């Protein structure tokens, strides 16, 4: 498997190099030059496999020849053996209030109670494997709107050859999300609170990668979904969910709470690999740039407005660049110019052919804060259980999609206990807290506050990892 940059001016690499590179040298994102294709018989075989076995089968073409099938299988088994559900990704049918033949895919039973654990538990082991093979080390720099940070820290803490610096927007993540990051005492973990938004944090990470001298000196690597390995790992639960809900040949739809576009883009990749996907539904909160782009054909940056679903408080969705690359027939020259226009003018009118393909594969909807609160309450009244606000955005949006045929699953992204105050406000009751979350308030926090300034952050990184 070979990988190319979405912007067309970076070397073509194999998986091991892409894993450690993260962002391409030209500022683009790495994608495979082609996608493996599974037959209906292949998909049918997934129904009898464990989650780790499906992960090995789905990801093997992406990692070859850098990693053997046996080594990948061992890492997958280790990654998912500690999940709190034996299914890793359990599925439940939704109450009829949310439509017939509708399901909830619970992606949050990993160590930090977030869907990010599914990819990052494997990613941490992939990093350690590749670093050991090369006898080298890396400095991972990442940006988080909440859950990526804790999942990455859990996956990388105390691992040989890894120093991790995680940026989060100051006062724009939940208390639980912050404490899950800042109470980890491992010497190789460094937390930074940035005075700004998640987009600011993400731009700072990209700025560090853009400085070739700094990047090489500190051997920077990425843990955000700009790293292809993380997106690839997320494709797996689309295959396992579809095999349980619809079977190997019947199309189904997925509604995905969407921020940085990595989760739903993984569903698109699964469709390109042969999974029969009817529609992929983008679910946005009021920071709805992608929903507006789907409707109008224009991506237009507006000011980020804080919400109860902070992982979706984004205006520049990194992985949307990967989708535009695929929908433009891999036209790196056009995409390079388009992304420059988007960042300089804060808007981009999509080419008619790209917009047409976008609408062929995706639907989109958004939910207001009032609708999120109401949905959390409605879900509780329907079955006495709780959902987090990100999942509530997805549940709210599927009510708008009554005309879609066949089964549809909402990808539930976080445990409701991570947003207990919001859930209590909506329902009158707080979800019970797992012990791992309950103890966080008694632990000491360690975090450095910095301005939204690239030189300040680079100075911090240089000192922290020296």
N, C-alpha and C positions, 0 to 999 in steps of 0.2 A: 504494500500500500504506500502510495506517494501522496504528499500534501503540498498544496499550493496556496499562496496568499490571495486573499480577495482583491488586493490592489495590484497584483501582477508584477511587482518589482522586487520580489524577495526570492531567495533560493528555494527550490523544491526539496523537501526533506522527507525522511522516514519518521516513523512514529516516535522513537526515542528522542530524536532531536526536536520534534514538535512539542513533546511533553515538557522538555526543559526550556524551550524558547518562549512558549506562551504566545506573546504578541510577535507578529512577523516584523522584520527589520524595516519594512516600508510602511509600518503603521497599520497594516491589514491584519486579518484573522486567518488562521490556517483552516483549510477544508480539504477533504480527500479529493483527489483528481477524479475518482469514480466511487460509486457506492456499491457494496456487495448486495446481491439480490437473493432473497429467500423465496422458495417455491411454496405452494400451498401445503405440500407434504412436509416441508421443513417447519412451517408454522404449526402444523398439526402435531408435530413431535414435541413442541414446547409444552403441551397440555400435561404431559407426564413427567416433566423435568422440575427440579427444584429451582428456586430463583437464581442461585449461584450457578447452576448448570446452564440456564438460559443466558445468563450474563456472559458466561464463557463462550458459548456458541455465537452470540450476537457480536461480541467485541473482538473475537479472535481475528477476523479479517482486518480490523482496524490496527491492531498492534503488531501484526506479522510484518517483517521477520524479526522485529526488535525483541519480542517476548514470545516464548514458546507457549503452546496451548496448556501444557501441564503446569507451568509456572503461573500463567494467568488464572487457571482454575483454582490453584492453591490460594492465590490472593483473593479471589472472589469468595471462596468458602470462608476464609478468615474474616473478610470484610463484613459478611452478613450473618455470621454465626451468633453475634451478640445482639441482634435486633430483638425487640420485645414481642414481635409476632413471628411465629414460625413460617408464615407466608411471606415475611418481609414487607410486602405491600398488600395488606388485606383489603377486601372489597365488601361494601354493604349496599343493599338496595335502598334508594331514597324514598321517603314518604311520598304518597301520591300527590301531595300539595305541590311538588316540584316536577310533576309530569310522570307519564307512564314510561316504563323501561328506562329509568334514570338511575344512575349509580354514583357512589362516592368511593373514590380510590384513596385510601389513607396512606400517604407517603411519609408519615412522620413518626415511625416507631423506632428510629435509630437513636444513637446516644444523646443527641441534643434536641430530639423531638421536632425535627424539621426535615423536609424533603431533601435538603442539601446534603444530609448525611449519606444518602444512597450513593451519590457520585463521589463525595469527598472521602468516605471511608476507603473506597478503592483507590482514589487518586493519591492519598497519602502513602499507600503501599506501593503504588507504581513509582512514585518519586523515589522512595527508599531503595527499591529494586534497581532502578536505573542509575542512581547515584553510587550505589555499591558496585555495580558492574563497571562504572567508569572511574571509581576511586576519586570522586570529587564531591563538592558541596554546592548548595545554592542558598540564596536569600529570596524567599518567597515574599512578595509584596502583594497585598490584596486590598480591595475596597468592599465594604459590606453595607447593605441597608438593614441588616439585622441578623439574619440566620446564616448567611455564608460564613461570617466571621467565627461564630461559635463552632460550626461544623468543621471548618478548616483547622481551627485551633485544636479541636478534639482529635482530628485525624493526624495532625503533624506534631503535636507536643511530644517532646523527648525523643523524636526520631533522629537517627544519626544523619548528619550531613545537611540538616535543614535549620535555618533561622527564619522565623515568620514574623513579618510586620503587617498588622492589620489596621486599616483606617476605617473609622465609622463616623457618620455625621453627628456632631455633638448635640445631645438632647433630641435626636430624631429617631431613636430606636427605643423599644420598650425597656423597662427596668430589668425584666428577666433576660432579654437578649443581651443587654449590656453586661449584666453580672455573669452570664455564661462565658463571656469573653474575658472580662477584667479580673475575675477571681481565680483564673488559672495561673499557678505559680511557677510553671516550668520555665527554666532559664532561657529556652530558645523562643519564647513567645513574647511579643512586644505589641501592646495596644496603643493606638493613637486616636484621640477624638479631634476631629477637624471642625473648625467653625465654618460650617457650610452645609451643603446638601450631599446626597449620595453621588449625584452627577459630578460635584466638585471633587469628591474622593476618587471617583473613577478617573477623572481627568488628571489628577495628581499621579495616579499609578501609571497611566499612559505616558505622562510627561517623563517619568523616571525611565521608562522603557525607551523613550525617544532619544534620550541622552546616551549615545552608544558607548562613550567612555565610562560613564557611571554604570551602565548596564553590564559591561564586560568586567569591570573591576570587582563588582559585588556579585557577579554571576546571578543576575535577577531571573526569577521564574514566577509564573502566574498561577494563582489558584482560583481566580474568578472564572466565569464561564467564557472569558476570552480564550481560555485553554481548551483546545479541542477535546482532550481526554475527558473533561468533565461533561461536556455535551454528549459525547458518545455514550458515557455510562448512563445518562438519563434516558436514552432510547429504550433501555431494557424493559422498564416498567410499562411502556406502551405495548410491547409484545406480550408480557405476562398478563396484563389486564385484559387485552383483547382476547387472548386465548381462553380466559375464564368467562368472559361476558358474552362474546359473540362467536367464538370458535375461529377456525383458521381461514374461513372463506367469506364470512358475512361482514360487510362494512359497518363500522360504528364511528361515532363522533366523540371528540374530547373537548371539554371546556376547561381552559387553563387560566387561573389568575396570573396576570402577566406584568412583569416589570422590566427586567433586562433581556427578555425574550429567549433565554436559553432553554427554559423548560418546554415551552411550546415549540420551539425550533427542533428540539429533540423528537417531538411527535411528527414534525414534517420529515425529518430524516428517516424515521421509521417507515413512513409512507413511501419514501423513495426506495426503501429496501424491500418493498413488497407487501408491507402490512396494509390490508384494505381499510383505509381511513375515509370515511364519508366527508366530514368537515372537521376543521380545527377552529375552535371558537376562542378568540382573544377576549379575556375578561379584564377590563380596566376599572380602576377607581376614578376619582375626578381628575387625576393626572393622566389624561386619556389621549395622548398624542397618537398612539397606534390606532385606536378606535376612530379618531378623527381622520387619520390618513386613509383608513379603509373606506370611509364614507366619502371624503372629498378628493382623495388622490394627492393631497398635499401634506407633507410632514412639516409641522410648524411648532417650534419650541415656545412654550409659555412658561411662566414662573411656576416652580414646583410649590404646591400647596400641601402642607403636612396633613396626614390622614391617620386613621386608625389602622391602616394596612400599609406600614412604612416600606415594606419591600417593593411596593409598587409606586413609590413616590419618585418617579424617574421620568426624564424627558428625552434622554439619549440612550436608547436601548441597544447595547453593543451588538447583540446577536442578530438584530434586524439587518445588519450589514451582510451577514452570512446569507440570509434569505434573499436579499436583493441581488447578491452575486449569483445565486442559483436561478432566480427568476429572470435574470438578464442574460441567460445562457453563458454564464461565467465570463462576463465582459469586465475584466479588471480595469481597463482604461476608463470606461464609462463610470464605473463605481468610484474610482479614485477621484475623478473630477466631481462626481455627485456628492461625495462625502465632504469634500473641501467647500463646496457651495453650501451644504447644509450647516456646517459649523460656522462659516463666515457670515452667512445671511440669515441663519436661524430658521430657514425653511427650505424645502425641496419639493418641487412638483415631480411626481413619479412619471416615468415614461409610460405611455398608454399601454404598451405590451406588458410591461412589468406590473402595472396596476391591474390589468385584466387577469394575469396569472395569480396575483395576490388574492383577488376576489374569487377566483375559481377554487382555491384551496382553503380559504379562511372566511369565517364570519367574525363579527366583532360587536361588543356591547360594553356598556359601562354602568357603574352603580354609584349613586350618591352616598354620602355618609348616613343619611336617614334610611336609605334603602338597605345599607349594610346592617344597621342596628335592627331594623325590622326583620330582616332575613335571619339574623342570629336568634331573635325571639321566636319567629315562626318555626324554625327548625327545632328549637327547644320544646315548644308547645306540641309539635307533631310527634316527637318520640322521646322527650325527656332527656335529650343529650345536647352537647354543645359543639359548636364549630368556631374556629378562629375567624377574625375579620377578613383575611385574605380569601379563605374558602367561601365566606359569605358573599364576597364579590362574585365569585363563580356561580354560586347558587342563585343569586339575584339575576345574573345574566341569562342563565338557561331558561328562566321563566319567559324571556323574550324570544326564545328560539323554539316555539311550539310547532313550527312547520317542518323542522328537521326530522326525517324519517329514521327508523331504526334506533338502536340503543345509543345512549350518550352517557359518558362518565365525566364527573367533575373531579379534577385532580386536587385533593385536599392537602395543603402544603405545610401546615404547622399544627401542633397540638394546641387546643384552646387554652390550656393552663399558661401558655406563654403570653397570653393577652387577657389575663383573668379580670382586670379592672374593666376592660371594654365589654367582655362577656357579661359580667355582673350588672353593668349599667343597662345592658339590653334586656336581660332576662330576670334580673332581681336575685340571681344566684351565681356564685362563683364556682367554676369547675374545680374538682379536687386536684390538688397539686401532687405530681409524682415526687418522691423523696428527693430525687436529684435536683429538682427545681426548688423545693421547699427550703433546702439547706443553704441556698445561695445568699440569702439576706444576712447570714451570720458570718460570711467569709469576707476577708479583706480584699479590697479592689486595688488594682494597680493599672494606671492609665496615664498617658501624657496628653495634655491639651495643646494643640498647635493651631496657628492661623492657616487659612487657605492660601498657602504660599509654598511653591514648589521647592525653593532653595532651603526653607526651614525644614521641610519634610525630608529632603535628601540629606541634610546635615544630621538629622535624627537617625535615619537609617544607617548612615556611615558609622556613627558612633555606637549604635546599638549592636551592630553585628561585627564590630572590630575585635 
